[in-house]
Amino acid sequence: MNYLIFFTLLIFISGLISYISSNSEINSDVRKNLAPEEIESITQELTARAEWGVLMMLISMFPVMIFLCLSY
């Protein structure tokens, strides 16, 4: 049971960190020095990181929901 709690927290925290880090913006100075294809690539990577972060947080909630349903 302790391992399940540890891995659930680990997955949730990893997803939260991934989601928070995806909210970063590209500075205007950096935008000036990059090609449009590179800016598009960075934007797509940030979007994918946000989606993976939300997915990881949702997956980590399943054991919590199961535990709460079975405990009452």
N, C-alpha and C positions, 0 to 999 in steps of 0.2 A: 504494500500500500504506500509506503514511503517513496518508493521509486516512481510510482504513478504520479504522486504529488510533485515530486522533483521535476519529472519530465514535462508535466503539464505547465508548471511555472516557467520552465526553460523555454518551451515552445511559445508561450504567451509573451514572455519578455523579449524573445527574439523577434516575434512579429511586431511588437510595439516599437522596438528600436528601428526595425526596417521601415515601418510606416512613418515614424517621426523623421527619419533621415531622408525619406523621399520628398519631404515638403521643402527642401532647400531650393533656392532660386539661383539662377545663373546671373552673375554680375554683368553690368553693361560693358565694363572693360573687357571681360572675357568674351562676351558676345561679339564685340568688334573684331577680335583676333581669331575667331573660329569661323570655319566655313559653315554654310547653312546645313549641309549634310551632317556635320558633327553636332550642331545644336539639336537637330532633329533626333539624332541617335541618343544624345544625353537625355533629352526629354522623354523618349520612349523607355529608356532604362529606368528613369525615375518613376514613370507611370507603372512599369512592371514591378518595381520594388514596392510601391504602395499596394498594388493588388496582391502580391505575395504576402505582405505584412498583414493585410486584412484576412486573407485566407488562413494564415497560421494562427491568428487570434481566434478565428471561428473554430478551427479544428481543436484548439486547446480547450474550448468551452464544452465540447461534447462529454468528456469524462466528468466535468463539474455538473452538467445537467443530469447525467445518468446517476451520479452519486446523490444529488438532491432528490431525484425522483424515487430512488430506492430507499432513502433514509426516512421518508415520511410515510 
